[in-house]
Amino acid sequence: MDINQLSEIVKKKIKKGIKVQKIIIEDKTYLHLNHDGHDKKKFHVKISIESNYLNKMDRIKRTKIIYNLLNNELKNYIHSIQLNII
């Protein structure tokens, strides 16, 4: 899987699971290429989500929701995730 495929899957799953106004996914893998244990099959992504729904929740609850939606991707394709809820 490449980053474009992963981005589309992530966007679809988030949009299906919660109401969002906007999603931006950035590949930040390049920041971690020299780290020990770097897996070339996994990505480091920053996900910015504009959502009135998520903004009404505390950070822990909204993070759990996103992690549950992306459970398979986190296990298989995402090594690190940075969430930015706006």
N, C-alpha and C positions, 0 to 999 in steps of 0.2 A: 504494500500500500504506500502511496506517496502522500505528501502533505495536502495536495489539492483534494484527493479522494477523502482523506480523513476530515478535512475542513467541511466538506459537504455533508458527510455523515453526522458530524457534531452539530452543525447548524440544523439539520432536519430533526434530530432527536430533541434538541433543546426547544425548537419551535413547536414540536408535537407535544411536549410535556408541559410547557408553561407559556403564558402570554408574554411576548417580547416585542419591543418596538424596533430593535436593531441588534445585530450580532456582528462583531468583527473578530476574526481569528488571525493571529500573527504567529508565524513560525519563529521561535526563539532558539531553535536547536543549535545554531551556530555559536551561541554563547557558552555551550557546554561540551563542545567537541573534544576538548583536551582533558575533561574530567575522568577520573578513574571510574571504571564500570560503565562508560558510555556505550550504549547499545545502538548500533546504526539502524536498527529496525524500529526504534521508538523515537518519538518527537517530544520536544519541549514547546508548549504552546501557551500563548497568552490569549484569553478569551474575554473580550469586553462585551458586556450585555447591558443594553438599555431596557429596563423592565420596571414598570410601576409596581407590578406584582411582587418582584423580588425585593424592591426597595422598602417594602413594608415589613420585611423580616429582619431578624438579627443575622449577623454574618455566619454564624454556625449553621442555622437552619437553611439559609439559601445555599451554602456550600454543600450541605448534605443532599439537597435536592439535585443540584447539578451533578454531583458525584454519582448519585443513584441513576440519573439519566444516562450517564456516560460510563457505566460500570464496565462493559465489555471493552470499550476503547481504552480505558485506564489500565485494564489488565494486560492488553495486548499491543497497544500502539502509542500510548502516551506515557512517557517517563515522568514528566513534570508538567504541572498545570498552574497557571497564574490566572486567578479570576479577578476581574474588575467589573463590579456592578455599578452602573451609573443610572 
